[in-house]
Amino acid sequence: MQQWGVPASICRMMQNLLESAAESCGDAYKTVGEVGEDLHLLLFDPDRFLFDHEAQSADNIQLQYRKEKLYGRDKEETLITDTFCRVTRGKSEAFFIGGFSGSGKSMLVDTLRVRVKNVGGYVIKHKFDAMSQVRPLSGVIAAVNQLCLMIKRRLTSKSLTALSKKLKNAFGADIGLLARMLPNVCVLSPEFSSLTGEVEDENTSDKMNVRSVSFTLLRFIRLVSSPKRPIMLFLDDLQWADDTALDVVHTFLSDKMGSCMFFVGTYRDNEVQIGHAIFDLLQKLETSNVPTTKVSLTGLDRGDLNKMMSDSLGLYSRICKSLSDIVFQKTKGNPFFVLEFIQSLQSRDLLQYDSCQKRWLWNEDAIRAEEITDNVLHLLSSKLSQLPNKVRLLLKVMACFGTSTNESVIDYLSESPEYAGIRNGLEGAISDGFVELNAEGYIKFVHDKVREAAYNLTPEKDKKQLHYNLGKTLYSICEGKDVGNTIFLIASQINHGKESIEKDAALRIPVAKLNMKAGKKALDGCDHKMAYFYFLAAISFLPDDGWESYYDLSLRLNLLMARAANSSCQYDEAELTLQRICKRARCLQDKLPAYFLMVTMFLAQGHPNQACATCSSILTQLGETVPETVTTEMVGDMIPETLSMYSEVDADNWLGKKMDDSTLCNIVKFYSAMATAAYFCKPLHMGGYFVCKMVQLSLRNGVCQYTPLALMQLSSIVIRIDNAAFVQ
């Protein structure tokens, strides 16, 4: 029959039917049902099961993996689809997927992408990474930032105009803060393009913390999401996330004012312990009555694994069942492990394609005797160790950066003699299927386990040095250039060489300044926790006598670190740093920013008495006389006096006069804080006294940034007095 051109699959079927009639062994049919199953495969997937692959030789024929097919997850696929359908009715939900690495968690989520897009929704994603330079909160912000570009591509000009108007109305004066946090918001309206370059006052970071970042993002999500345009937020590898990032997720999902979000989080459940932020998030979601679904993926069962093997080999499932049973015993059904194991069998000729029989053949006894660990890293490490040097170098370098890195980083490295051939290695790694280059210019490992195996190519004792060398190389190439977020990667890599840097006095200050630059960049992106760690690293590189030999840099770094610690709710660290500044700073003027931040912290933590005491002490040192008690008569005299002064000034000329004396500006600043604190710990009228002092100083010496607030507070006091008089 084969000589007459009949496909080998049909010939096999006929042979097996004859064998069953003769009651022979081998691949003979045992039931009519088996015949029906084979006919089904031939009919519905002829390219894989019916037709011969004449064009390919036995040497280059490849296994026919169904990369897009999710095996053995029908129940979970139905569950996640039904959950999303409920979200499209207008209520946010959460869906958590646990499982070992390689169990198919991400593939399960990917099955939903088309459905989300078809209903007009958006899918935004971030993958957390233990090695990555991007801290968890930055990853969530980056995902929402990408949403802006998706909205731009999806909406019509008319809809974009309506959305930009809603954004302006909703955010008002805070639209600049939104643009600072989400630079891509500028694509939604030409009016927003000028906002991203605005630099805020230093004190903004004192007022901006994790909660305000969460609320700002939530306000944006409310405006761009709806039942007709739901947002699916997919966060992969939550085991590497922290409470900061997951608190933002809770803020999104617990909102009751119109946001429509489907959150999907995946994590390796064998790598999270009790007390991890994931469990805290689950508890908060339950308390907030947010519908939450949890599933756990285990290995494929024997039947599903057999289907996977059948598809890969292009053979009837009954024929490859014996092989799939052996593979199941070796891999416990882990899908990624299965694929790597089969590829290893092929590379060692334990699984071969027979051109005459036009099918795959294998040696069951030899495969059964294979000694392998229960860890896929063993197989991957063996495969990677046989690659050309340039490909191995590329993979080792990329593994130091995490699961992904920007292509520009490879371009920078290729400029150095040590990594001159790394570009060729990239091409080889892509063609061999270890990494892939996406449309955004990021190179990504195809799987976490590939990155782990690549990282293990470097002996443990040499890893820190490799990180450090990469950081130094990138630093020397990129010094003086605007490299954007790549500065995080450079600083993170070079920080691995702390011992080497501390021994080289010439490197300490440049590396400290590099970390300060990275920290300020993180502050610009509203990731205060990441900024704190960079500032902490910068301070650690200063010499022991840093406060004497590099006074300005030490003062600046300590103040930045205190601000970052305060904004990321690390109050103990912030307080210790502020105390250090107040002790080491040379003059009162240098201590004032630290004292003001201390007052801000006292107010935020509900300690108004301490705030008042600190303000009073500083104002006294600045030459002001602050009364311990203020009577109603004193306030009653000051208000008419202040109003009289105001009536005598030319408002237009006065508003154009700036308060140039820095000491006076600081006096008004601390009076402002004391007025706020006084409302919580002193008789109500005391706040009015300090407000009048602020206004009077401004009327005499010009306006500063606290003058508008003082005028508003004075207006409020006058209105209250007028209302009281009217009632009497």
PyMOL commands that set and color helices and strands:
alter all, ss='L'
color gray80, all
select helices_A, chain A and resi 8-21+32-44+46-49+74-87+105-110+113-118+136-154+157-181+183-188+190-192+204-207+210-224+238-240+243-253+269-271+277-287+302-313+321-331+335-347+364-368+376-385+389-401+407-414+417-419+422-431+448-455+460-478+486-503+505-524+528-540+546-549+551-567+571-584+588-604+608-621+632-648+651-655+662-681+684-701+707-727
alter helices_A, ss='H'
color red, helices_A
select strands_A, chain A and resi 93-99+122-127+231-236+261-267+292-297+351-354+359-362+404-406+435-437+442-445
alter strands_A, ss='S'
color yellow, strands_A
deselect
rebuild
show_as cartoon
